[in-house]
Amino acid sequence: MDFELSQEQKFIRESVRDFAEREIKPLAPVLDDKQEFSVELTRKMGEMGLFGMIVSPDYGGQGLDYISYIIAVEEIARIDGSQAATVAAHNSLGVNPLYYFGTEEQKKKYVPRLCTGEGLWGFGLTEPDAGSDSRASKTTAVLENGKWRINGSKIFITNASSPISLGSTVQAVSGEKDGKKEFSAIIVEMGTPGYTAKTMHGKMMWRASNTAELFFDDCLVPEENLLGKRGDGSKIMLNTLDHGRLSIAAMGLGCAQGAFELAVKYAQQRVQFGKPIAANQVVGNKLADMALKIELARNLLYKACWLKDNKKPFAKEAAMSKLYCAEIANEVAYEAVQIHGGYGLMKDYDVERFYRDQRLLQVGEGTSEIQRLVISRYVLDEFSL
């Protein structure tokens, strides 16, 4: 494995970092305080080519590799978790299922529009009683006279109710087979009668990203809106989560990098006992540990992306990356606040927002506990007697 980034990957890092510093950083605390989703920023990120990054140019995408995509998410998360969440969820959870599992007609109809930043797409999996146990879904889809009749609800769905949201891919119970629930994935467009998307407020973190509750009340969609084969819904959704873990890991890595840089800057400027606190061994040790964790996290995540790009099994490494990057985001942000002291608890300092934003990373797209369960199953399978 070559640890040297390509010139294209280096350019992506530099250009996205510059964009995040210029366009996102000044607005991040304002949007966070107002709990406001920014259509303008989203469209600018679309113009930057940050949507559909791994999608073939045949469908309006950039045709880039996963490492390039992950670098972009990492650089945005280094500045703001909310905008990183918009990019990560739209690419990995919104576009990917349509791109990987859609028919040619479905891909041509939806994917190009979703690569521009003019429209967003949701991933309707989580329900009030179905979180880690996705097969506990209660939302139903009954095929009647060439249409799916959908009833139920979803919760905590990113990008599903913004002013530019175009629809969602929804997992629903479509029947029963061999005494077990049959799950199918169905495309539901905004404006479909019986479909309501309600924006959720009062979040601790990612306050400038769009999060929604979805409600289906005798919602009728055409039979051809089935994504993939009937009964493959769970397979499609779980496969999508494997890819999504890479982007959530990138958010953790970027969050940690951003919090670390804030801590270094503050430690060099803050003077106590006649010298910058960075000169104190205890603070220096904290910074050294933070740098070490970030380096290890980046190497693990980039390896997982390398496996994906080279068409090798990557699910175990994706789970490892998601787990470790989320955990070190927590640890680094904690120490960054500690180095800031009382100022780290004030909204005037960006590190306070980083500390809040990292918390979802250990919950969303599979909790840290679920990641450990996934990893343990791979390990036990590899060493089975």
Backbone hydrogen bonds, N-H to C=O, Kabsch-Sander energy under -0.5 kcal/mol:
donor,donor_aa,acceptor,acceptor_aa,energy
3,F,1,M,-0.6
10,K,6,S,-2.4
11,F,7,Q,-2.3
12,I,8,E,-2.3
13,R,9,Q,-2.2
14,E,10,K,-2.4
15,S,11,F,-2.9
16,V,12,I,-2.6
17,R,13,R,-2.3
18,D,14,E,-2.2
19,F,15,S,-2.3
20,A,16,V,-2.8
21,E,17,R,-2.4
22,R,18,D,-2.4
23,E,19,F,-3.3
24,I,19,F,-0.8
24,I,20,A,-0.6
25,K,20,A,-2.6
27,L,24,I,-0.9
28,A,24,I,-2.1
31,L,27,L,-2.9
32,D,28,A,-2.2
33,D,29,P,-2.1
34,K,30,V,-2.0
35,Q,31,L,-0.9
35,Q,32,D,-0.6
36,E,31,L,-2.2
37,F,35,Q,-0.5
38,S,208,A,-0.5
39,V,37,F,-0.7
42,T,38,S,-1.7
43,R,39,V,-2.5
44,K,40,E,-2.1
45,M,41,L,-2.4
46,G,42,T,-1.8
47,E,43,R,-2.3
48,M,44,K,-1.5
49,G,46,G,-1.4
50,L,45,M,-2.3
55,V,52,G,-0.7
59,Y,56,S,-2.2
60,G,57,P,-1.7
61,G,56,S,-2.0
62,Q,52,G,-2.3
63,G,52,G,-0.6
63,G,55,V,-2.3
64,L,53,M,-3.1
69,Y,65,D,-1.7
70,I,66,Y,-2.9
71,I,67,I,-2.3
72,A,68,S,-1.8
73,V,69,Y,-2.1
74,E,70,I,-2.7
75,E,71,I,-2.3
76,I,72,A,-1.8
77,A,73,V,-2.7
78,R,74,E,-1.4
79,I,76,I,-1.6
80,D,76,I,-3.1
84,A,80,D,-1.5
85,A,81,G,-2.3
86,T,82,S,-1.8
87,V,83,Q,-2.0
88,A,84,A,-3.1
89,A,85,A,-2.6
90,H,86,T,-1.8
91,N,87,V,-2.4
92,S,88,A,-2.5
93,L,88,A,-0.5
93,L,89,A,-1.5
94,G,89,A,-1.8
95,V,90,H,-3.2
96,N,91,N,-1.8
98,L,94,G,-0.7
99,Y,95,V,-2.5
100,Y,96,N,-3.3
101,F,97,P,-2.1
102,G,98,L,-1.4
107,K,103,T,-2.9
108,K,104,E,-2.2
109,K,105,E,-1.8
110,Y,106,Q,-2.5
111,V,106,Q,-0.5
111,V,107,K,-1.2
114,L,110,Y,-1.3
114,L,111,V,-0.6
115,C,111,V,-0.7
115,C,112,P,-1.0
116,T,113,R,-0.8
118,E,113,R,-0.5
119,G,113,R,-0.5
120,L,164,I,-2.0
122,G,167,G,-2.6
124,G,122,G,-0.5
124,G,169,T,-3.3
125,L,123,F,-1.6
127,E,130,A,-2.4
130,A,127,E,-1.3
134,S,132,S,-1.4
136,A,133,D,-1.9
137,S,134,S,-1.2
140,T,151,N,-2.8
141,A,173,V,-2.5
142,V,149,R,-2.2
144,E,142,V,-0.6
144,E,147,K,-3.5
147,K,144,E,-1.4
148,W,221,V,-3.2
149,R,142,V,-2.9
149,R,147,K,-0.5
150,I,148,W,-0.7
150,I,219,C,-3.1
151,N,140,T,-2.1
152,G,216,F,-2.1
154,K,214,L,-2.3
155,I,126,T,-2.2
157,I,212,A,-2.5
158,T,156,F,-0.7
159,N,210,N,-2.5
160,A,157,I,-0.9
165,S,162,S,-1.7
166,L,120,L,-3.2
167,G,120,L,-0.6
168,S,188,V,-2.5
169,T,122,G,-2.1
170,V,168,S,-0.5
170,V,186,I,-2.9
171,Q,124,G,-2.5
172,A,184,S,-2.4
173,V,139,T,-3.4
174,S,172,A,-0.7
174,S,182,E,-2.7
175,G,182,E,-0.9
177,K,180,K,-3.1
180,K,177,K,-1.7
182,E,175,G,-2.6
183,F,181,K,-0.5
184,S,172,A,-2.6
185,A,227,L,-0.6
186,I,170,V,-2.7
187,I,225,N,-2.7
188,V,168,S,-2.7
190,M,166,L,-2.4
192,T,189,E,-1.5
195,Y,192,T,-2.0
196,T,194,G,-0.5
196,T,215,F,-2.4
198,K,196,T,-0.5
198,K,213,E,-3.0
200,M,211,T,-3.3
209,S,206,W,-1.7
211,T,209,S,-0.6
212,A,157,I,-1.9
213,E,198,K,-2.8
214,L,154,K,-2.0
215,F,196,T,-2.8
216,F,152,G,-2.9
217,D,194,G,-2.8
217,D,215,F,-0.5
218,D,216,F,-0.6
219,C,150,I,-2.4
220,L,193,P,-0.7
220,L,218,D,-0.5
221,V,148,W,-1.9
221,V,219,C,-0.5
223,E,146,G,-2.2
225,N,222,P,-2.0
226,L,223,E,-1.6
227,L,185,A,-3.3
228,G,101,F,-0.6
228,G,226,L,-0.6
232,D,229,K,-2.1
233,G,183,F,-2.4
236,I,232,D,-2.6
237,M,233,G,-2.6
238,L,234,S,-2.6
239,N,235,K,-2.2
240,T,236,I,-2.1
241,L,237,M,-1.8
242,D,238,L,-1.6
243,H,239,N,-1.4
244,G,240,T,-2.5
245,R,241,L,-2.1
246,L,242,D,-0.6
246,L,243,H,-0.9
247,S,243,H,-0.9
248,I,244,G,-2.2
249,A,245,R,-2.3
250,A,246,L,-1.9
251,M,247,S,-1.8
252,G,248,I,-2.1
253,L,249,A,-2.6
254,G,250,A,-2.7
255,C,251,M,-2.5
256,A,252,G,-2.4
257,Q,253,L,-2.5
258,G,254,G,-2.7
259,A,255,C,-2.6
260,F,256,A,-2.5
261,E,257,Q,-2.3
262,L,258,G,-1.9
263,A,259,A,-2.1
264,V,260,F,-2.6
265,K,261,E,-2.3
266,Y,262,L,-2.3
267,A,263,A,-2.7
268,Q,264,V,-1.6
269,Q,265,K,-1.1
270,R,266,Y,-3.0
272,Q,270,R,-0.5
272,Q,275,K,-2.5
275,K,272,Q,-1.3
277,I,270,R,-2.6
278,A,267,A,-2.1
279,A,276,P,-2.0
280,N,277,I,-1.5
284,G,280,N,-2.6
285,N,281,Q,-2.7
286,K,282,V,-1.5
287,L,283,V,-2.3
288,A,284,G,-2.3
289,D,285,N,-2.4
290,M,286,K,-2.3
291,A,287,L,-2.4
292,L,288,A,-2.2
293,K,289,D,-2.3
294,I,290,M,-2.1
295,E,291,A,-2.1
296,L,292,L,-2.3
297,A,293,K,-2.4
298,R,294,I,-2.5
299,N,295,E,-2.1
300,L,296,L,-2.1
301,L,297,A,-2.5
302,Y,298,R,-2.7
303,K,299,N,-1.8
304,A,300,L,-2.0
305,C,301,L,-2.2
306,W,302,Y,-2.4
307,L,303,K,-2.4
308,K,304,A,-2.0
309,D,305,C,-3.0
310,N,306,W,-1.8
311,K,308,K,-1.7
312,K,307,L,-3.0
318,A,314,F,-2.6
319,A,315,A,-2.2
320,M,316,K,-2.4
321,S,317,E,-2.7
322,K,318,A,-2.6
323,L,319,A,-2.5
324,Y,320,M,-3.0
325,C,321,S,-2.7
326,A,322,K,-1.8
327,E,323,L,-2.2
328,I,324,Y,-2.8
329,A,325,C,-1.7
330,N,326,A,-1.5
331,E,327,E,-2.2
332,V,328,I,-3.2
333,A,329,A,-2.2
334,Y,330,N,-2.1
335,E,331,E,-2.1
336,A,332,V,-2.4
337,V,333,A,-2.2
338,Q,334,Y,-2.1
339,I,335,E,-2.5
340,H,336,A,-1.6
341,G,337,V,-1.1
341,G,338,Q,-0.5
343,Y,340,H,-1.2
344,G,341,G,-1.1
345,L,342,G,-1.5
346,M,343,Y,-1.7
349,Y,346,M,-1.9
352,E,349,Y,-1.7
353,R,349,Y,-0.5
353,R,350,D,-0.8
354,F,350,D,-1.8
355,Y,351,V,-2.1
356,R,352,E,-1.4
357,D,353,R,-3.0
358,Q,354,F,-1.9
359,R,356,R,-1.2
360,L,357,D,-0.8
361,L,358,Q,-1.1
362,Q,359,R,-0.9
363,V,360,L,-2.2
364,G,360,L,-3.2
366,G,363,V,-0.7
368,S,362,Q,-2.0
371,Q,367,T,-2.5
372,R,368,S,-2.0
373,L,369,E,-1.7
374,V,370,I,-2.7
375,I,371,Q,-2.8
376,S,372,R,-2.5
377,R,373,L,-1.7
378,Y,374,V,-1.6
379,V,375,I,-2.6
380,L,376,S,-2.8
381,D,377,R,-1.9
382,E,378,Y,-2.3
383,F,379,V,-1.7
384,S,381,D,-0.8
